[in-house]
Amino acid sequence: MAKTVPSKGRPPVAAPSIGEGGGFLGGVWGELRKTAWPTWDELTRMTAVVIMTVIIFSLLIGSADYLLGNLLGHFVYKSQ
């Protein structure tokens, strides 16, 4: 039989505490303070880009669906 070698495990990790200046929520708040938030002009410009992209892709997908539906209706599902 193989020998069992005792392994050195890590000590148990304490649950994050919720406290002022430290702990989990303090770390989250500290990271949020380091975030570079966009200006109002950047925010409106990026929002416009997202909306235009959604409109363009919805038109592309909608027109492809319409054309394929008509083609299938004409060639595959012929009405009698």
Secondary structure, DSSP 4 states (H G I P E B T S, - for coil): -PPPPPP-PPPPPPPPPB-SSSHHHHHHHHHHHH--PPPHHHHHHHHHHHHHHHHHHHHHHHHHHHHHHHHIIIIIS---
